[in-house]
Amino acid sequence: MRPPQDPEVLALMGRAIELVGRGRTSQAAELAHEIWQRWQGDKFVEVWAGQVLAKYGERKLAVAVYCESEGLAPGSWEGYWQLGHVLLSWSESGRAVGFLEEAVRIEPRAIDAQLDLARCLSELGRHDEAKARLEQARALDREASL
């Protein structure tokens, strides 16, 4: 996956990054959505926009963009889980928890989502909830571990 070569999209992406740097994250998320709408089909733009929306935008919109870009059913548990997983890997546990909770609500048998949620809850200091999630994952797969 290569970055786009179009100077217009690069300039707009740069503008969104500047907005984030200035603390104007909701405007950056809106711009990322506009960029995604105009350059659908460019995988780099789709991934970038989805990540910006996950980190700074509305959760449902981020998942809608991700699902459409990846060919998943709208609102699928996989969309919530993947974005939650990315946020968790960026140490954005506070933001990731909502995505992961929604993934598990939609598909309680999703072991990877259960495990990521347990890890996320633990990182947030919610250890009793994390332990309960880990036990739920182990009920589905005895070898499940963080």
CORZI-V817240 format. One record per residue. N is the residue number from 1. PHI is phi in whole degrees, 0 to 359 (999 if undefined). BURIAL is b if it has 24 or more other ideal C-beta (glycine too) atoms within 12 Angstrom, else e. Layout:
n,phi,burial
N,PHI,BURIAL
N,PHI,BURIAL
This chain:
n,phi,burial
1,999,e
2,248,e
3,300,e
4,294,b
5,260,e
6,294,e
7,298,e
8,292,e
9,293,b
10,298,e
11,295,e
12,292,b
13,297,b
14,299,e
15,297,e
16,298,b
17,295,b
18,299,e
19,300,b
20,299,b
21,300,e
22,267,e
23,80,e
24,262,e
25,291,b
26,293,e
27,291,e
28,297,b
29,295,b
30,299,b
31,295,b
32,300,b
33,295,b
34,299,b
35,298,b
36,300,b
37,298,e
38,282,e
39,240,b
40,300,e
41,103,e
42,271,b
43,302,e
44,299,b
45,296,b
46,299,b
47,295,b
48,301,b
49,297,b
50,299,b
51,290,b
52,297,b
53,296,b
54,297,b
55,281,b
56,235,b
57,254,b
58,284,e
59,303,b
60,296,e
61,293,b
62,301,b
63,291,b
64,299,b
65,297,b
66,299,b
67,298,b
68,296,b
69,294,b
70,261,e
71,73,e
72,267,e
73,298,e
74,305,e
75,70,b
76,291,b
77,298,b
78,298,b
79,296,b
80,297,b
81,295,b
82,300,b
83,291,b
84,298,b
85,298,b
86,298,b
87,299,b
88,298,b
89,293,e
90,269,e
91,62,e
92,254,b
93,301,b
94,299,e
95,276,b
96,293,b
97,303,b
98,296,b
99,297,b
100,290,b
101,297,b
102,292,b
103,301,b
104,289,b
105,297,e
106,289,b
107,225,b
108,298,e
109,271,e
110,281,b
111,299,b
112,299,b
113,293,b
114,300,b
115,293,b
116,297,b
117,295,b
118,300,b
119,298,b
120,298,b
121,299,b
122,297,e
123,296,b
124,273,b
125,81,e
126,263,e
127,293,e
128,296,e
129,293,b
130,297,b
131,298,e
132,297,e
133,295,b
134,297,b
135,296,e
136,296,b
137,295,b
138,290,e
139,294,e
140,274,e
141,211,e
142,303,e
143,268,e
144,297,e
145,208,e
146,283,e
